[in-house]
Amino acid sequence: MEKEKKKKHQTEPKFINRELSWLAFNYRVLQEARDKKVPLLERIKFMAIFSSNLDEYFKVRVATLKRLVKLKRKTIEKLDTDPAETLAQVLEEVKRQQDEFGEVFREGILADLKKENIHLLTESDLTATQKKFVTTYFKENLQPLLLPMVMDDNETHFFLKDQTVYLGVQMNGAKKGTTRPEQYAMLEVPTKKHGSRFIKLPTQKNNRYVMFIDDAIRTCLPLLFPEYSKFDAHAVKVSRDAELDIEEDISANLMTKIKKGLKKREIGTPARLLYDPETPQPLLDEIMAHTGITDEELVEGSKYHNFRDFFGFPNFDLPELKYEPQPTLVHPLLEKEPSILAAMQKQDYIVHYPYQSFDYIVKLFNEAATDPAVTAISATLYRVADGSEIAKALAKAAKNGKLVTVVVELKARFDEESNIFWAGKLQKAGANVILGVPDLKVHSKLGLITRNENGKMVNYAYLSTGNYNEDTSKIYADHALFTCDSRLTKDVEQVFNFFIDRQPDKKFKHLLMAPINMRERFVELIEKEVKNAKKGLPASMILKMNALQDDRMIRKLYEASQAGVKIELLVRGICCLQPGIEGLSENITVQSIVDRYLEHARVYIFHNNGDEKYYVASADWMTRNLNRRVEVAFPLYQQGLIDQVRTIIDLQRCDNTKARQVNNSYVEKTSTEETRSQYATYDYLRSLIPKGMKAERK
């Protein structure tokens, strides 16, 4: 039996482990933090992104692996990989990356800050004047927020909040005249209550000073514990299992269930306890004893945790240490139109975020909310901004008597609370709020506006790769289509009918919709390229996505490669496909771009014997997207729009500055000309704006 398993494993196509592939993606983020060509304060942001990503990874993926390890042996044998082996590999790679992270911070970031006369001080660096300032600041701003938790012999258990930094304090050296024994305590570092993780100290002779509030607390421990004279304080942080374990039934109680689930998440099983390796063993033992943390949750970190707090690092009004501004561009055609709906009657438009303004979609929904001829508006909300103008426009439309249907995905991980808030607001405004679909997560980004035009109902549609989110539209690179094309609007209407009646019998002539027909149509398109290649015809694909994990789709790509189809993959994150293997994938190349903006658009281009097919989508090629989510891929029909998307894709294919191969080595420069696709895209879209038109949006 063991031999059969081994033989089967040897004949299986080669796949890269999903977990290790994700860690490889996050390492590309760390590469940006290391890159001296990236402005210093932006490198600090990449440190924050790396840390934030890793926190979420532990809360979701590592927590899942730990649950899989605890399954029964027979169940584990049915899995594709051994979760214990994968977990060991993951933890080993995480340690390697965290060691490098510490090196980048100490030897790169801190050194370069000093060159710019910015000094990140510790408690041992303070001058007498600075210590006086910090002490006063502590008394006025931090001490009222601190509540020491003494660790004594009563075996009291403390609950460590998820993603919160604590200082474990070891106290001894009782002051003269006292006989106090050695003592231990825990202090929550009050980042949220304080509003920042940092304190700016007074500038002296063009030298700027900043300090972690952790170190301010360390400086002032004698004020908190006046009975002692010696202190040793070290940071810990726990990441808890983020799985809500909500039953997949959509009912009136779903919102209540998710609210309860969110509370459970706060007290979920620890996925890791990150600790300072300099922590004395007696102090670490006390922390473990009083929190219930075991050895298997311990992960060695550094002196400071929650580097995501570096998103709030002071910029000291030094614009030269940040990216040069790229003011948001106007759309050369939509900008001239007083009415977006009237403009859509003439032709289709595609808007490219974050290069072009998100204001057009806000304007579209606001216009629809007040237009007397508009009778109905439908939209899917997956992740929206806290002060979402889109959600406000939908609420206004409902109050104006229009039939408003909003599909709110309550299971959008880490956005559940925000989505619950907006679902409640929209329901109060009179909108018909649909809380998802049984067993599926609604990830498509759609809008449909119905207008009564001379007694005829005309549909207008908005289809996008990105969310209705004004905040992320400034940093996520996406494409959005504004269309009145009945071929597409009829299919979009069918998608919303599916949300209402939940019947999977919908027929789509133009859209690809998961889980109904998307996988099958993509497979057909691949197989057509295979047939053409076997006939000796040109055959190729250019596929851009965030993640490629689905083994069935990967096998089809291997099959296409073996038939001679040329395949170019642009995959930002997880890529489980092994390119360049002779006899299997030698016709496949993979590259990933990590740069100033987050590449978020999905674009699928099939040669189709010269009659190219273009699909823009919300979906990656992951099993969850194709099987367990409602996703939409939409075709581009107008040549002008195809040309724009193709130009942007071609710029990414030529990127020789920020593009990496699957092993994270940078793509070799084949010419002396440097191509940085995101900057080249901005320049290209700017070039489309007619002379004399104001190009930038405030």
ChimeraX attribute file (.defattr): number of C-alpha atoms within 10 A of each C-alpha:
attribute: neighborCount
match mode: 1-to-1
recipient: residues
	/A:1	6
	/A:2	7
	/A:3	8
	/A:4	9
	/A:5	9
	/A:6	10
	/A:7	11
	/A:8	10
	/A:9	12
	/A:10	10
	/A:11	8
	/A:12	9
	/A:13	14
	/A:14	18
	/A:15	15
	/A:16	14
	/A:17	16
	/A:18	18
	/A:19	19
	/A:20	20
	/A:21	20
	/A:22	22
	/A:23	20
	/A:24	20
	/A:25	24
	/A:26	21
	/A:27	19
	/A:28	26
	/A:29	22
	/A:30	23
	/A:31	19
	/A:32	23
	/A:33	28
	/A:34	23
	/A:35	13
	/A:36	13
	/A:37	9
	/A:38	18
	/A:39	17
	/A:40	23
	/A:41	23
	/A:42	17
	/A:43	26
	/A:44	24
	/A:45	21
	/A:46	26
	/A:47	27
	/A:48	23
	/A:49	21
	/A:50	25
	/A:51	23
	/A:52	17
	/A:53	17
	/A:54	20
	/A:55	21
	/A:56	18
	/A:57	21
	/A:58	20
	/A:59	25
	/A:60	18
	/A:61	19
	/A:62	24
	/A:63	23
	/A:64	18
	/A:65	20
	/A:66	17
	/A:67	14
	/A:68	17
	/A:69	16
	/A:70	12
	/A:71	12
	/A:72	9
	/A:73	9
	/A:74	8
	/A:75	10
	/A:76	16
	/A:77	12
	/A:78	9
	/A:79	10
	/A:80	8
	/A:81	11
	/A:82	14
	/A:83	21
	/A:84	15
	/A:85	11
	/A:86	18
	/A:87	21
	/A:88	11
	/A:89	15
	/A:90	18
	/A:91	14
	/A:92	12
	/A:93	15
	/A:94	18
	/A:95	15
	/A:96	11
	/A:97	18
	/A:98	20
	/A:99	15
	/A:100	15
	/A:101	22
	/A:102	16
	/A:103	13
	/A:104	20
	/A:105	18
	/A:106	12
	/A:107	11
	/A:108	18
	/A:109	21
	/A:110	17
	/A:111	16
	/A:112	16
	/A:113	16
	/A:114	14
	/A:115	10
	/A:116	15
	/A:117	15
	/A:118	19
	/A:119	19
	/A:120	19
	/A:121	16
	/A:122	16
	/A:123	18
	/A:124	10
	/A:125	11
	/A:126	15
	/A:127	10
	/A:128	9
	/A:129	10
	/A:130	16
	/A:131	18
	/A:132	12
	/A:133	14
	/A:134	24
	/A:135	19
	/A:136	13
	/A:137	15
	/A:138	20
	/A:139	14
	/A:140	11
	/A:141	13
	/A:142	20
	/A:143	17
	/A:144	9
	/A:145	15
	/A:146	14
	/A:147	13
	/A:148	15
	/A:149	15
	/A:150	16
	/A:151	22
	/A:152	12
	/A:153	8
	/A:154	7
	/A:155	11
	/A:156	13
	/A:157	13
	/A:158	16
	/A:159	11
	/A:160	24
	/A:161	16
	/A:162	19
	/A:163	20
	/A:164	17
	/A:165	23
	/A:166	22
	/A:167	22
	/A:168	26
	/A:169	26
	/A:170	22
	/A:171	23
	/A:172	17
	/A:173	16
	/A:174	17
	/A:175	13
	/A:176	9
	/A:177	7
	/A:178	10
	/A:179	10
	/A:180	13
	/A:181	11
	/A:182	12
	/A:183	17
	/A:184	22
	/A:185	19
	/A:186	24
	/A:187	19
	/A:188	21
	/A:189	22
	/A:190	20
	/A:191	18
	/A:192	10
	/A:193	11
	/A:194	14
	/A:195	9
	/A:196	17
	/A:197	22
	/A:198	21
	/A:199	21
	/A:200	16
	/A:201	18
	/A:202	12
	/A:203	12
	/A:204	8
	/A:205	6
	/A:206	9
	/A:207	12
	/A:208	18
	/A:209	19
	/A:210	19
	/A:211	20
	/A:212	21
	/A:213	22
	/A:214	26
	/A:215	19
	/A:216	21
	/A:217	23
	/A:218	20
	/A:219	19
	/A:220	19
	/A:221	20
	/A:222	15
	/A:223	14
	/A:224	15
	/A:225	14
	/A:226	10
	/A:227	18
	/A:228	21
	/A:229	14
	/A:230	15
	/A:231	17
	/A:232	17
	/A:233	25
	/A:234	23
	/A:235	25
	/A:236	29
	/A:237	24
	/A:238	27
	/A:239	26
	/A:240	26
	/A:241	26
	/A:242	27
	/A:243	18
	/A:244	18
	/A:245	11
	/A:246	12
	/A:247	11
	/A:248	14
	/A:249	13
	/A:250	15
	/A:251	14
	/A:252	10
	/A:253	10
	/A:254	18
	/A:255	20
	/A:256	12
	/A:257	16
	/A:258	20
	/A:259	17
	/A:260	13
	/A:261	19
	/A:262	18
	/A:263	12
	/A:264	16
	/A:265	18
	/A:266	16
	/A:267	16
	/A:268	20
	/A:269	20
	/A:270	21
	/A:271	28
	/A:272	24
	/A:273	22
	/A:274	23
	/A:275	25
	/A:276	20
	/A:277	15
	/A:278	15
	/A:279	20
	/A:280	13
	/A:281	10
	/A:282	11
	/A:283	21
	/A:284	20
	/A:285	14
	/A:286	20
	/A:287	21
	/A:288	18
	/A:289	16
	/A:290	21
	/A:291	14
	/A:292	14
	/A:293	19
	/A:294	13
	/A:295	11
	/A:296	10
	/A:297	17
	/A:298	17
	/A:299	20
	/A:300	18
	/A:301	21
	/A:302	19
	/A:303	17
	/A:304	18
	/A:305	20
	/A:306	17
	/A:307	19
	/A:308	21
	/A:309	19
	/A:310	19
	/A:311	18
	/A:312	15
	/A:313	20
	/A:314	14
	/A:315	11
	/A:316	12
	/A:317	8
	/A:318	10
	/A:319	12
	/A:320	10
	/A:321	17
	/A:322	15
	/A:323	13
	/A:324	9
	/A:325	7
	/A:326	12
	/A:327	15
	/A:328	19
	/A:329	23
	/A:330	26
	/A:331	24
	/A:332	18
	/A:333	12
	/A:334	16
	/A:335	19
	/A:336	12
	/A:337	12
	/A:338	10
	/A:339	15
	/A:340	19
	/A:341	22
	/A:342	11
	/A:343	18
	/A:344	18
	/A:345	13
	/A:346	11
	/A:347	12
	/A:348	18
	/A:349	19
	/A:350	22
	/A:351	23
	/A:352	25
	/A:353	24
	/A:354	23
	/A:355	28
	/A:356	26
	/A:357	23
	/A:358	23
	/A:359	13
	/A:360	18
	/A:361	21
	/A:362	20
	/A:363	18
	/A:364	18
	/A:365	26
	/A:366	18
	/A:367	17
	/A:368	26
	/A:369	27
	/A:370	15
	/A:371	15
	/A:372	13
	/A:373	16
	/A:374	21
	/A:375	19
	/A:376	20
	/A:377	25
	/A:378	23
	/A:379	25
	/A:380	24
	/A:381	27
	/A:382	25
	/A:383	24
	/A:384	21
	/A:385	18
	/A:386	15
	/A:387	13
	/A:388	16
	/A:389	20
	/A:390	22
	/A:391	24
	/A:392	19
	/A:393	21
	/A:394	27
	/A:395	23
	/A:396	22
	/A:397	27
	/A:398	23
	/A:399	17
	/A:400	17
	/A:401	16
	/A:402	24
	/A:403	19
	/A:404	27
	/A:405	25
	/A:406	26
	/A:407	22
	/A:408	27
	/A:409	24
	/A:410	26
	/A:411	23
	/A:412	17
	/A:413	14
	/A:414	13
	/A:415	16
	/A:416	20
	/A:417	17
	/A:418	16
	/A:419	24
	/A:420	19
	/A:421	11
	/A:422	21
	/A:423	25
	/A:424	13
	/A:425	16
	/A:426	24
	/A:427	17
	/A:428	14
	/A:429	19
	/A:430	20
	/A:431	25
	/A:432	17
	/A:433	21
	/A:434	20
	/A:435	22
	/A:436	27
	/A:437	22
	/A:438	15
	/A:439	12
	/A:440	21
	/A:441	22
	/A:442	27
	/A:443	26
	/A:444	27
	/A:445	23
	/A:446	27
	/A:447	25
	/A:448	25
	/A:449	25
	/A:450	22
	/A:451	21
	/A:452	14
	/A:453	10
	/A:454	8
	/A:455	8
	/A:456	9
	/A:457	13
	/A:458	17
	/A:459	22
	/A:460	23
	/A:461	28
	/A:462	22
	/A:463	25
	/A:464	27
	/A:465	28
	/A:466	25
	/A:467	23
	/A:468	26
	/A:469	22
	/A:470	21
	/A:471	15
	/A:472	18
	/A:473	22
	/A:474	17
	/A:475	16
	/A:476	22
	/A:477	22
	/A:478	24
	/A:479	23
	/A:480	23
	/A:481	22
	/A:482	23
	/A:483	24
	/A:484	25
	/A:485	18
	/A:486	13
	/A:487	13
	/A:488	23
	/A:489	24
	/A:490	19
	/A:491	21
	/A:492	27
	/A:493	20
	/A:494	17
	/A:495	23
	/A:496	20
	/A:497	14
	/A:498	16
	/A:499	22
	/A:500	14
	/A:501	9
	/A:502	13
	/A:503	9
	/A:504	12
	/A:505	9
	/A:506	14
	/A:507	14
	/A:508	18
	/A:509	9
	/A:510	17
	/A:511	26
	/A:512	24
	/A:513	28
	/A:514	24
	/A:515	19
	/A:516	18
	/A:517	16
	/A:518	22
	/A:519	19
	/A:520	15
	/A:521	14
	/A:522	18
	/A:523	15
	/A:524	12
	/A:525	16
	/A:526	23
	/A:527	16
	/A:528	18
	/A:529	27
	/A:530	26
	/A:531	16
	/A:532	19
	/A:533	21
	/A:534	15
	/A:535	11
	/A:536	11
	/A:537	15
	/A:538	17
	/A:539	25
	/A:540	27
	/A:541	23
	/A:542	19
	/A:543	21
	/A:544	28
	/A:545	26
	/A:546	21
	/A:547	22
	/A:548	24
	/A:549	21
	/A:550	20
	/A:551	16
	/A:552	14
	/A:553	20
	/A:554	21
	/A:555	18
	/A:556	16
	/A:557	25
	/A:558	26
	/A:559	18
	/A:560	28
	/A:561	25
	/A:562	19
	/A:563	22
	/A:564	23
	/A:565	28
	/A:566	23
	/A:567	23
	/A:568	19
	/A:569	21
	/A:570	28
	/A:571	25
	/A:572	26
	/A:573	23
	/A:574	25
	/A:575	33
	/A:576	23
	/A:577	28
	/A:578	19
	/A:579	23
	/A:580	14
	/A:581	12
	/A:582	10
	/A:583	12
	/A:584	20
	/A:585	26
	/A:586	18
	/A:587	22
	/A:588	24
	/A:589	18
	/A:590	23
	/A:591	24
	/A:592	29
	/A:593	28
	/A:594	20
	/A:595	19
	/A:596	17
	/A:597	17
	/A:598	19
	/A:599	22
	/A:600	22
	/A:601	24
	/A:602	26
	/A:603	26
	/A:604	19
	/A:605	20
	/A:606	22
	/A:607	21
	/A:608	18
	/A:609	15
	/A:610	11
	/A:611	8
	/A:612	12
	/A:613	17
	/A:614	21
	/A:615	21
	/A:616	27
	/A:617	29
	/A:618	28
	/A:619	26
	/A:620	22
	/A:621	23
	/A:622	22
	/A:623	16
	/A:624	17
	/A:625	25
	/A:626	23
	/A:627	17
	/A:628	17
	/A:629	20
	/A:630	26
	/A:631	28
	/A:632	29
	/A:633	24
	/A:634	23
	/A:635	19
	/A:636	20
	/A:637	13
	/A:638	11
	/A:639	9
	/A:640	13
	/A:641	16
	/A:642	17
	/A:643	12
	/A:644	18
	/A:645	19
	/A:646	15
	/A:647	15
	/A:648	18
	/A:649	20
	/A:650	14
	/A:651	19
	/A:652	23
	/A:653	20
	/A:654	16
	/A:655	24
	/A:656	22
	/A:657	17
	/A:658	20
	/A:659	27
	/A:660	23
	/A:661	17
	/A:662	25
	/A:663	11
	/A:664	15
	/A:665	11
	/A:666	18
	/A:667	18
	/A:668	12
	/A:669	13
	/A:670	9
	/A:671	8
	/A:672	7
	/A:673	8
	/A:674	12
	/A:675	19
	/A:676	18
	/A:677	24
	/A:678	23
	/A:679	14
	/A:680	15
	/A:681	20
	/A:682	19
	/A:683	13
	/A:684	16
	/A:685	21
	/A:686	19
	/A:687	12
	/A:688	14
	/A:689	18
	/A:690	11
	/A:691	8
	/A:692	6
	/A:693	11
	/A:694	12
	/A:695	20
	/A:696	16
	/A:697	13
	/A:698	7
